[in-house]
Amino acid sequence: MSNEYAKNERDNIEKYQSQGYTSNFSVVDGKLVDVAEKTKYTPQQVFVVEEHRYEGMSNPSDMSILYVIKTEDNNKGTALIGYGPTGNLNAAEFFKNIPKENYNS
């Protein structure tokens, strides 16, 4: 996982979109969901290609992780998840449940 203090999330999202990672994902009811297509994925169906961690410039407790994702059916996109004291616990639990061998594929 890389720490990206100089870049913001938008820069990396745009970079990955230009490489074909065009879907936007969020975690809903314990599944990763393609926001546009409404396709749902379990942790076993998700592969994390890259992770980028960010801290807020004015508030270090404002933290997020950008996950670059490829799914079992070759859907590629990103998920921006808050973490830390104000993070999304459901999303954190989902990413924790992705098998270790599915990271950095």
C-alpha positions as CSV (number, residue, x, y, z in Angstrom):
1,M,0.0,0.0,0.0
2,S,1.4,3.4,-0.9
3,N,1.0,6.6,1.1
4,E,0.0,9.4,-1.2
5,Y,0.4,12.6,0.8
6,A,1.1,14.9,-2.2
7,K,-1.6,13.6,-4.5
8,N,-5.3,13.6,-3.9
9,E,-7.8,10.9,-4.4
10,R,-9.2,12.4,-7.6
11,D,-5.8,12.4,-9.3
12,N,-5.4,8.6,-8.8
13,I,-9.1,7.9,-9.7
14,E,-8.6,9.7,-13.0
15,K,-5.3,7.9,-13.6
16,Y,-6.9,4.5,-13.1
17,Q,-10.0,5.4,-15.2
18,S,-7.7,6.2,-18.1
19,Q,-6.3,2.6,-17.7
20,G,-9.8,1.1,-17.9
21,Y,-10.8,1.0,-14.2
22,T,-14.1,2.9,-14.9
23,S,-16.6,1.3,-12.5
24,N,-17.3,2.9,-9.2
25,F,-17.8,0.5,-6.3
26,S,-19.3,0.9,-2.8
27,V,-20.0,-1.6,0.0
28,V,-23.7,-2.2,0.7
29,D,-25.1,-4.9,3.0
30,G,-21.8,-6.8,3.1
31,K,-21.3,-6.8,-0.7
32,L,-19.2,-4.8,-3.1
33,V,-21.7,-3.1,-5.5
34,D,-21.0,-1.6,-8.9
35,V,-22.9,1.7,-8.4
36,A,-24.0,2.0,-12.0
37,E,-24.7,-1.6,-12.9
38,K,-25.9,-2.7,-9.4
39,T,-23.8,-5.9,-9.7
40,K,-22.9,-7.4,-6.3
41,Y,-19.7,-9.2,-5.4
42,T,-18.6,-11.2,-2.4
43,P,-15.1,-10.8,-0.9
44,Q,-14.0,-14.0,-2.7
45,Q,-15.0,-12.5,-6.1
46,V,-12.9,-9.3,-5.6
47,F,-9.2,-8.8,-6.4
48,V,-7.4,-5.7,-5.1
49,V,-4.9,-4.5,-7.7
50,E,-3.6,-1.5,-5.8
51,E,-4.3,0.5,-2.6
52,H,-3.5,4.1,-1.9
53,R,-3.9,5.7,1.6
54,Y,-4.6,9.4,2.1
55,E,-4.7,11.7,5.1
56,G,-6.5,15.0,5.1
57,M,-4.3,18.1,4.7
58,S,-6.0,20.1,7.3
59,N,-7.3,17.2,9.5
60,P,-5.0,14.2,9.8
61,S,-8.0,12.1,11.1
62,D,-9.7,12.6,7.8
63,M,-8.4,9.4,6.2
64,S,-9.3,7.3,3.2
65,I,-8.1,4.4,1.1
66,L,-8.6,4.1,-2.6
67,Y,-8.9,0.5,-3.7
68,V,-8.2,-0.3,-7.3
69,I,-10.3,-3.4,-8.0
70,K,-10.8,-6.1,-10.6
71,T,-13.7,-8.6,-10.1
72,E,-14.1,-12.3,-11.0
73,D,-16.0,-11.3,-14.1
74,N,-13.3,-8.7,-15.1
75,N,-15.2,-5.6,-14.0
76,K,-12.6,-3.0,-13.2
77,G,-13.0,0.1,-11.1
78,T,-12.2,1.9,-7.8
79,A,-13.7,2.2,-4.3
80,L,-12.9,5.1,-2.0
81,I,-13.4,4.1,1.6
82,G,-13.0,6.2,4.7
83,Y,-11.1,4.7,7.6
84,G,-10.0,5.7,11.0
85,P,-12.2,7.1,13.8
86,T,-14.9,8.2,11.3
87,G,-14.5,5.3,8.8
88,N,-17.1,3.0,7.4
89,L,-16.9,-0.2,9.5
90,N,-18.9,-2.3,7.0
91,A,-16.6,-1.4,4.2
92,A,-13.5,-2.1,6.4
93,E,-15.0,-5.5,7.3
94,F,-15.6,-6.3,3.6
95,F,-12.0,-5.5,2.6
96,K,-10.7,-7.4,5.6
97,N,-12.6,-10.5,4.4
98,I,-11.1,-10.5,0.9
99,P,-8.7,-13.5,0.8
100,K,-5.1,-12.5,1.1
101,E,-4.3,-14.2,-2.2
102,N,-6.7,-11.8,-3.9
103,Y,-4.6,-8.8,-3.1
104,N,-2.2,-7.3,-5.7
105,S,-3.3,-9.6,-8.5
